[in-house]
Amino acid sequence: MSREAHSSGEPPLRYQVPINQWDEADRPREKLMRRGPSALSDAELIALIFGSGTRTKQGSISAVQLGQALIRAYGSLYALAQRDLKELTRVAGVGPAKAVQLVAAFEIGRRVEAQRPGRRIQVRTPADVAACYGPLLRDLKREVFKIVLLNTANYIIADYTISEGGLAASIVEPRAVFQRAILDNAAGIICLHNHPSGNPEPSAEDIRITRQLVEAGRLLGIPVHDHIIIAGTTYTSLAERGLMG
């Protein structure tokens, strides 16, 4: 196969033999150690997560071939990262154990993206909150409502998941929201939830719940500064929209 085909991410077709029988220069592990991770194709990176291939009804499949099959099935690493365990195991050769390895690897990536250097995170703008929590929420299939608790200097002191709903909506009780805030001596709250549909626009229910929480916070002396909707790689701040009430 031509070098152009190899640079596109697909290893040469001659690799129908076990990886340990390949030329050492072409084995993913040795290639990474010698040239760095950027030299590997998406399929080769997946192969390193799996560690080994498997056997199917059609015969043996190398770890790289499994990686190629996953990329062909879902189109990209980004699309693959959004699949759940059941969907991943629909690809021939990917059993529960390999699916778990992939899900864990993608979750590590999300958490690394969400975390910042240092132990204390200060939020000054909606973009700060979205950068911190967007990677954790954007690929979820169910709607999740979280609260972020702040001290007087707007440093994050804790965050909690208050409810998990279906694809359409989640149920939020003000009592659960402010109980956490009171116990942690929070000076303020930021609410956020995801829209699995990818639509960043707030619904009428989103606005109603937000205003209910703002009013409860006003009575308790714990202001709700914002409600942020995460939708894929975008977000909407109800405070910026003037919808807090």
N, C-alpha and C positions, 0 to 999 in steps of 0.2 A: 504493500500500500504506500501511497505517496506520503512525503513529509507533511503536505498540506492537510491530509486527513488526520494525521497524528496530532497536529497542532490544534485541531478543532476539538480535541478532547477524547477522541476514540483511539485507544491503542491499536496497533496493527492487527489485522485479522489472523496473522500467523499465531497469535497467542491463544491457541486452543489447547495448550498443554498446561499442566500445573505451574503455578507461578514460580515454585522453587526450581523449575527446569528452564526458566527464562535466562537470557543473558543477565548477568548481575547488574549491568548498567541500566537495565530496563525494569528491574523490580521496583515497585512503588516505595518500599521501605528504604532500599539503598539509594534510590533516586532522591528521596526527601533528605536523607542524611548528607548527601553529596551536594545537592543543588538547591535545597530549601523547598518549603511546601508550595511555593508559587509555580514550581516546575511541573507539578502534578495536575492531571486532568481531574474533573469532578468525579469521574468513575474511579480513578485511582485513590482519591481521598476517601471515598466510601469504602473501597477495598481495605484500606488500612484500619478503618473502624471495625469492619467485619473480622479481619484477621485471617480468615480462611474461606474457601468456597464451600460448595455443598453438592449433593447428588440429587437429581430429579429423575423423573420417569424417562426423560430424554438423554440422561447421562450426566457426567460430572460438569459442574459449572464453576469457573474460577471466581474469586472474590471480585476481580475487575469486571468480569462479565455480568455479575450480579449488579454491580454499580451501573454498568451501561444499561442494563434492563430497567433499572429504576429511573434513570434519567430519561430514557425513551418513553416510559410509561407516564411520567408526570411533567416532562418538559424542561425542568430546571431544578437546581438545588433549592431555590426559594419556594417553588411549588411543592417540592418533596417535603420540605420542613413543615408544611401545613397539614400533612396527612396524619391521621391517627393510626394506632396499631393495627386495627382491622383492615384499613385500606392498604397499608404497606404489605401485609401478608398475602394480598391478592396477587402479588408478583411471584411467579414461579421461582422457588428456591429461597424465598425470604420467609422464614418461619418466625414464631413468636420471639425467640431469643435474638435473632438479628434485627427484628423490628424494634425491640426494646433498646438495643445498642444505638440504633439511629435516632430514636426519639430522645434518648439521653444526651447524645452528642449535640443535637439541635437545641435542646434546652440549655445546655452549658453555654452555647453561643448566645442565646437570648440573655442569659444572666450576665455574661461578660459585657455585652453591649449596654445593659441597663445599669451596671455598676460604674462608679467613678472612683478615681484615686482618693484615698483618705476614708475615714470612717464616718464623717459627718457631711451631709448633703444639705446645702442651702438652696431653697427655691425662691426665685425673684419674679419669674414670669411663667405663664402657662407653658411656654416652650421648654422650660426647665423640667416641669413635671412630665410632659409628654416624652422628653428624651429619657427620663429615668424609668418610666413605667410602660411606655409604648411597646418596647420589645417584649415585655412579659405578657401583654394583653392582645396584641394585634392578630395573632394567629389562632386564638381560642375559638372553638366552635360554639361555645355557649356564652351567653351574656353574663358577665361578672361585674358586680358593683363593689368597689373598694373605697376606703377612706384613707387619706394620708394625714397624719397628725403632726402639727407644727408647734415649736416653742415660740417664744416672743420674738426671736430673731429670724423666724421662718426657716429654721433648721428642721429637717425631718426627724422626728423622734420615734415614729412607729408607723406601720400601715397594716390594715386589716381587710380581709375579704368579708363583706357583710352579707352578701347573698349571691347565689348562682341561679340563673333562670334558664329558660329554654332559649331557642334561637331568637325569639321575638322580644322577650322582656324579662326583667328580674324584679323581685319584690323587695322593697326597702322599707324597713321600719325605723322611724326616727329614734325610738328607744334604744335599739341596738347600736345605732351610729353614735349617739351621745354618751351611752354607757361606757364605751371604749374611751372616748375623749376625756370623760371625767376621771376614770380610773388612771389614765396616763397623764393627768394634769396638763392636757393640751391647751394651748392658747388660741389655736385656730385649726380649721379643718379644710381640706380640699377633697372633694368627691371626684371620682372618675369611674367610668365604665366603658366597655367596649361595644361596638356594633359589629357583630360577625358578618353582617351583610356588606360591610365596606362603605356604607353611606354615612358620612360624618354629620349629617343634619340632625339636630335634636328633634325628638318627637314631642307631641303635646304632653305625653306622660312624663318624659324627661324634664320638661319645664315645670310641670305641676309638682313633681317630687322635689325638684331643686328648691322651689319657692317654699314648700312645706318645711324643708330642712333649714333654709335660711331663717324662717320665722322662729322655729324651735331654737336655733342657735342664738338668735337675738334675745330670746327670753332667758336662756341659760348663761348668757355672757360668753359664749364660745362661737365666734363668727365663722360662717362658712364662706371662705374666700372665693371659691370657684367650683365649678363642676365641668370636668373635661371629658369629652367623648373621644375615645381612640377608635379609629376606623382605618385598618390597614396601616399605611405609613403616614397617614394624615391625622389631624385632630381638630376638634372644635372646642373653644372655650366659651361657656355660656356667659362668663363675666365680660369677656371681650365683646360679646354680642349684645350686652345689656339686657340679658334675660334672667338675671338673678332675682328680680322682684324688689 
